[in-house]
Amino acid sequence: MAVRLVPDRALASPMAFNLKLTDETEAETGEQISIRNGVLVHQPLGSDLPQAPLLQLTRAQFVAAITHRPVPGEVPEAEQKLLTRFTSLFKAPSGNFGLVTPGP
């Protein structure tokens, strides 16, 4: 995900939230996701982290959101706003480049 982050967008919109994937074993702990100084940072949730909004999604919902596809199921409005703001910071790579180009 970090390679898809658009630095100019990230610099203009720092944010932090706690992410729990409800259908994963890691859901018990979760991750804190933050965008600061134009960089995506994630770390396991712990008591030493500052408070942040909670975003609870299934893995399928999270993957759909970050790949800019329709999110399956219901997502509460407040969480949807946070998710939309987060995903607006990313752009898919063009993919239109040659892996091997002929030499001179």
FENJO-V479990 format. One record per helix or strand of 3 or more residues. SS is the DSSP state (A for helix, B for strand). FROM is the first residue (numbers start at 0). LEN is the number of residues. If there is no record, write none. Layout:
BEGIN
{{SS	FROM	LEN} {SS	FROM	LEN}}
END
This chain:
BEGIN
{{A	1	3} {A	6	6} {B	14	7} {A	24	4} {B	30	6} {B	38	6} {B	52	5} {A	58	8} {A	76	11}}
END
